[in-house]
Amino acid sequence: MRPRIVWVTAAAISLISALGAGPAGGDGQADQPAGLVLARPYSRGKIPVILIHGLGSSPRSWAPMIEALEADPSLREGYQFWTFGYATCAPILYSAHLLRQDLHAARGRLDPDRTDCAFDHMILIGHSMGGLLAKMMAQDSRSYLWELRSPQQFEELVGPPEDRDLLRQVVFFKSQPEVRRLIFIATPHRGSRLDRGIIRRVGGRLCRLPEPLKQAHQRLLASNGPAFFTPMIRRLPTSIDQLAWEYPELQALVALGIDPGVTYHSIIADLRDPPLAGGTDGVIPYASAHLDGASSELLVHGGHLCQAHPLVIREVGRILTEHLRLPVATRLGGRPQDVSSRYRASHEAARPCAAGFP
């Protein structure tokens, strides 16, 4: 096997099956949806932090970070940590739709009278593809995503009402007002340059599209005919298909931008030491993970599976501490007016700090 193929295959396996996910990892449960889960019982007055894993992983991948953050007294008192589990091979917009539904349901169940203002300061943290789901909670889709699917108006779509309603909710959405800050960790905003064929062959062992989604897709195709839709939608794509470099849907999500009332940060890994802009974490290049307008961008030396890296955890702790220190009006009003910064983490910065996460 040629060296490049060996490297790409190893990267694909790391991306899809590491951290105990699926057949290669041993438990086979990583791609089973779990929804929104509270790490501890709901605590009124504590700001929810939602952690969203990436392709082929599971909520368990956040355990080291949650443990480290809860060890800091101020963060433990100020935040409650929740995870979101989902079938990671499902289309990305569909998974974001499920997250949106779960966030609505959680507010309705835990704060039905909407008097817990901590809900209105919510932070979402996404690793890899999970960052894309987080980003969509702070976006207004307008008609961008529907136009990728059909040259016709949505109102012209015919079919079972429940199928039309599902598609409408998947492609038309608004920024969620509770979400005030996003943290992207190794997020492929523009996709990955890895060989699609190899990733599909490795990921095929894990990819099982949700049956209700497949059936709804087939019924709408049958009701409207293939000519109603663009070629992109005639075959239901998996998330692996959609993570191709500059996939049209990813480009549309970048073009949509992020709600100006939401602050966002990027943490980007680079295999080089010291890390520099323009590199890669072995799966996602800097050109994909970088977003203009970020309040901060941290470069760390490491590979794609970096959410348990001490420097990454420390940076998340720093951001959460900053969020707690802001006046409430600033938290609700959007990102501070500071000039955004890009900086490189050193091993010195990973040393424990007695004051927590300054």
Residue, then its C-alpha position, 0 to 999 in steps of 0.5 A: m500500500r502506498p504511503r499516502i493511502v496508508w496515511v489517508t486510511a489511518a486518518a479515516i479510521s481515526l475520524i470515524s472509529a476512534l474513541g470507542a465508536g462503532p465496530a472498530g472501537g468495540d461497543g457499536q453504540a456510537d452511531q445510535p442517537a441519544g439526544l440531549v442528556l444532562a450530565r447531572p440533574y437540572s440545576r436552575g440558575k446554572i447556564p447550560v453548556i451543550l457539548i456536541h461530538g463529531l462523526g463516529s464518536s459519542p457523548r463519552s468523548w466529552a468526559p475528560m473535558i467535563e471532569a476537568l471543567e467541573a473541578d473548577p469551583s466557579l465553573r461548577e457553580g456557574y454552569q451545567f454540562w449537557t451532551f447531545g448524541y445523534a446518529t452521525c451518518a445522518p445528513i447534517l441538516y437533519s441532525a441539526h434539526l433534531l438538536r433544535q427540537d431537543l433544545h426546544a423540548a428541554r426549555g419547555r420541560l425544565d423551564p416552562d414559564r421561561t423564568d430561568c434566565a440562565f437558559d438565555h445565556m447558553i453556550l454550545i461547544g462542538h468538536s468536528m462535525g458537531g461544530l457544524l450542528a452548533k453553528m446552525m443553532a446561530q444561523d438564519s437559513r433564509s432560502y439558501l438551503w432550499e434553493l440547493r434542493s430545488p429550483q421550484q418554490f417550496e410551496e409547490l412541493v406535494g406529498p404527505p403533510e408530515d413529510r413536507d413539514l419535516l423537510r421544511q423544518v430541516v431546511f428553513f430555520k432561525s437562530q435560537p435566541e437562547v444561544r449566546r456563544l459558540i466554541f468550535i473545536a477542529t470544525p470542518h466549516r468547508g469540509s475535508r480534503l481526505d479521499r472520499g472513496i476511502i472514507r466511504r469504504v471505512g465509514g460504510r460499516l457504520c453508516r445507517l441512515p435513519e429509516p423514517l428519513k429514508q422513507a420520507h425522502q422516497r415518498l417525496l421523490a415519488s410524489n414530485g418526480p426527480a425533475f423537481f429536485t436538483p441532482m444533489i437531493r435525488r440520492l439521500p446523502t450521508s454526512i460523509d458525503q457532505l463533508a467533502w471539500e467545499y460541498p455546496e451545503l457547507q459553502a451555503l452555511v459559511a455564506l449564511g454567517i453567524d447571528p451578530g448577537v452570538t460570540y464565537h471562538s475557534i480552536i484549531a489543531d495542527l500536526r506541526d510543532p509549533p502550530l501555525a496557520g495554514g496547516t492541518d490536524g491530519v483530517i481538517p485543514y486550517a483553511s476549513a477550520h478558520l472562520d473570519g470574525a471569531s472572537s479568538e482563535l487558538l492554535v494547538h499542536g495536535g491531531h484531529l481528536c483533540q477535545a481531551h487535549p489539556l490546552v484545548i480544555r484550558e482554552v474552553g475553561r478560559i472562555l467559560t470564565e470570560h462568559l461568566r465575568l461579562p455583564v448580563a447585558t453584554r452576554l445578551g447583546g453579542r460579542p464584545q467590541d475587542v479586536s479578535s485575536r489569534y494566538r498559539a498555545s505553548h506547553e507552558a500554558a497547559r500547566p495547572c493554574a491554582a486560580g482555575f481558568p483565568 
